[in-house]
Amino acid sequence: MAEIAIRSAKQVVFGTGVRSALGEHAAGFGDSALIVCGRSALRESGALAELQAVLTDAGVRVSVFDQVEAEPSLATVDRGREAFREAGCDVVVAAGGGSALDVGKAIAGLAASSDPTAHGQEVAGLGKPCITLPTTSGTGAEVTPNSVLTDSESGKKASIRGHGLLPEVALVDPELTVSCPPDQTAYSGLDALTQAIEAFVSTGANPVSAPMAEEAARRIAGSLRQAVADGSNLQAREDMALGSLLAGLALASARLGLVHGLAHPLGAQFHLPHGLVCGALLPWVIDFNFEEAAPQYAYLARALGVGKSAESLLDWVDGLVSDLDAEIDWVEAGLTRGDFDDIIPPTLGSGSSAHNPRRVDEDNLRRLLERMIA
């Protein structure tokens, strides 16, 4: 049996209302916390005020860094690290979607370093403690040892990784996702579904990751449409939150595949939401992988109750993407053959592409891109 590595937050707590324990957890790390969040959503939903009150009631002084943008940059992490140091904080509380969680983890993991945040660095050591509270069901970032960040100067989007990015505590409370609007619910849900499917067929899939990926896909498949149609449906929100969490745990062990390898350069170049790009690419990559992963796809089709073959899974995914208005006309988006030389190298260099079940090389990737704009 090949080596199996399990990577996760040190403590994961899932359930409706678990956010109320934030103060108790934070107080165990010190008396001052930096809440890292986006520029408006957490505040407008009322969740920011609630989390501040919970921390204050526990005797924890609160500062807020609310400058995380939709596709966060390396520079944003550096500004957050400075805010953490200036406020004399002991713990980061990262609350929001994947962008806020990624920035919060990086601030905590690199808090002791004076070097600028840069792509390719390994975040070793323990860093400062970080508590994550996801408000979307999509990225699984609350439990993963990586942060996806953009270099504003080059426009390149890539991950930094390392043990130091693993949160101390992940508080996954489905109620925090109820205010997530339909389009973000759809895109983040498609990201989570993609992660579950890619982790299941990845070359790194193992007896620990595969059951988590399967259960993640099953829950997301059964609840995503309902969560988009009615955000107040708490049962659907619970299934989505647990599915996203399980997908995050699975990918942290098994890694992903070509969808995520290709999504980063495409999303960065055409300024498209990551979850939207993942959803739009998923049918293309399933078809690309048929020659190597058809049996795994057929198994998932049966597990999800959408058919018995790899083709039936592809048809179902295609229909879901269409129903959620997540299709992308790549010609209309601006993709041309002249872009291929900028997109292919980072895709081939991605660790996600390296774990795709079908080997990805320049020739077959170029043929796939040609089909996408045909």
Summary of the structure (lengths in Angstrom):
residues: 374
radius of gyration: 19.5
end to end distance: 42.3
largest distance: 60.3
contacts: 1456
relative contact order: 0.11
helix: 56%
strand: 12%
